[in-house]
Amino acid sequence: MRIALVGAGRIGAFHAEVLARHPEVDELLVTDADRARAASLADKVGASQVPDLAAAIQAGAGAVVIAAATAAHAELIHTAADAGLPIFCEKPVAIDVAATRAVLGHVASAAVPLQVGFQRRFDPGYLAARDALAGGGLGRLHTLRAVTSDPAPPHPEYVAQSGGQYRDLHIHDFDAIRFVTGREVETVYAVGANIGAEFFAAAGDVDTTAAVLRLDDGALALVTGTRYHAAGYDVRLELSGTGGTLVAGLSERTPVRSAETGIGWPSEPAYTGFLDRFAAAYQAELAAFIDYAQGRIDSPCTGADALAALLISEAAERSRALDRPVRIAEFE
Ligand SMILES: NC(=O)c1ccc[n+]([C@@H]2O[C@H](COP(=O)([O-])OP(=O)(O)OC[C@H]3O[C@@H](n4cnc5c(N)ncnc54)[C@H](O)[C@@H]3O)[C@@H](O)[C@H]2O)c1
């Protein structure tokens, strides 16, 4: 197949390498608003550079992978849907709920396949945790702890366009909690703080976050995040039930250590960031997209999943702003 890749930044460059190596990708067409960046990436992976998505469609693209900045997602999905092409889009589908609903309506009426990029659904640890829970090994789940700690902040322009830490970073935790438990979130109480660079506050954002979620079966989740964790990238989901606790993301590369025993993780080099931690998951999600685009499987992460995770993020932002719990039902 011929695939158009829109966006040649941090994640786009990684996806380009994966797509260029995939045995079913005959040609990769790369485009970016920054043409020099697109040209250099195309050159590196043996792809062709095109000026924009319309040109890629004209050149015969059979599917579109969107990895451009968040603010561009909605318009790019509309363009790809109008062309009738299967779409993979990095999270989030759009910057807010209204735009997301409009995009999903258009995708549905165009009847094009859409897969959203929540790669933790392809991570072996999260999958094993999901299986263990479904198999009854943890008893009745009562509490969850989700952690996402970035080693260092993204660049200021990224933060300004990101939609804030709940929509940008914790949206992965929110999707993972839905995916692993199979439950919906009912209520969110979220707080945030600024301990780092001033560009977070200037963008109306925070760099340190905590949120308590109530799930629809009564289980409670605590979600915490930071952009400042220099020891390495720490992404975990702990599931505690009446039968015990299981942790996804705790390995010899997790930058966490014991205060009592002095046993120090990581004994191997710590994860440096999302590309390092989730390399295999990103590869698996794009392989799944190629299967999905050709009708071999259903979408492993739908537009409805993206909307559900965004609604939790929106509730968290509203909760932080109003300093009160927010029910997801407030957005219906
Ligand atoms: N799934 C994940 O783990 C994960 C990780 C990082 C980023 N992301 C998502 O991927 C997207 C890109 O993030 P990034 O870290 O690569 O950002 P980035 O800033 O490194 O790159 C974004 C690129 O998009 C280009 N761009 C902006 N508007 C465009 C447009 N209209 N058309 C074409 N190109 C355009 C920019 O020139 C830039 O090269 C974001 O939506 C982000 O939320 C997902």
The ligand as a Gaussian input file, in Angstrom:
#p B3LYP/6-31G(d) Opt

LIG

0 1
 N        0.956000       8.421000      21.323000
 C        1.962000       9.015000      21.924000
 O        2.590000       8.468000      22.810000
 C        2.363000      10.381000      21.485000
 C        3.619000      10.866000      21.842000
 C        3.973000      12.139000      21.419000
 C        3.099000      12.885000      20.656000
 N        1.879000      12.387000      20.357000
 C        0.931000      13.184000      19.558000
 O        1.490000      13.308000      18.267000
 C        1.296000      14.615000      17.762000
 C        2.654000      15.204000      17.376000
 O        3.459000      15.271000      18.526000
 P        5.046000      15.473000      18.418000
 O        5.578000      15.244000      19.774000
 O        5.597000      14.675000      17.286000
 O        5.102000      17.035000      18.076000
 P        6.234000      17.844000      17.313000
 O        6.036000      19.264000      17.709000
 O        7.579000      17.233000      17.520000
 O        5.886000      17.657000      15.750000
 C        4.694000      18.123000      15.210000
 C        4.926000      18.341000      13.719000
 O        3.659000      18.691000      13.122000
 C        3.942000      19.642000      12.089000
 N        2.699000      20.315000      11.762000
 C        1.998000      21.213000      12.496000
 N        0.879000      21.584000      11.850000
 C        0.855000      20.890000      10.679000
 C       -0.037000      20.816000       9.597000
 N       -1.170000      21.542000       9.571000
 N        0.259000      19.997000       8.567000
 C        1.400000      19.266000       8.569000
 N        2.285000      19.296000       9.588000
 C        2.018000      20.086000      10.625000
 C        5.019000      20.523000      12.705000
 O        5.715000      21.264000      11.717000
 C        5.900000      19.477000      13.401000
 O        6.909000      18.982000      12.542000
 C        0.546000      15.384000      18.836000
 O       -0.814000      15.413000      18.529000
 C        0.761000      14.581000      20.095000
 O       -0.362000      14.644000      20.969000
 C        1.506000      11.145000      20.728000

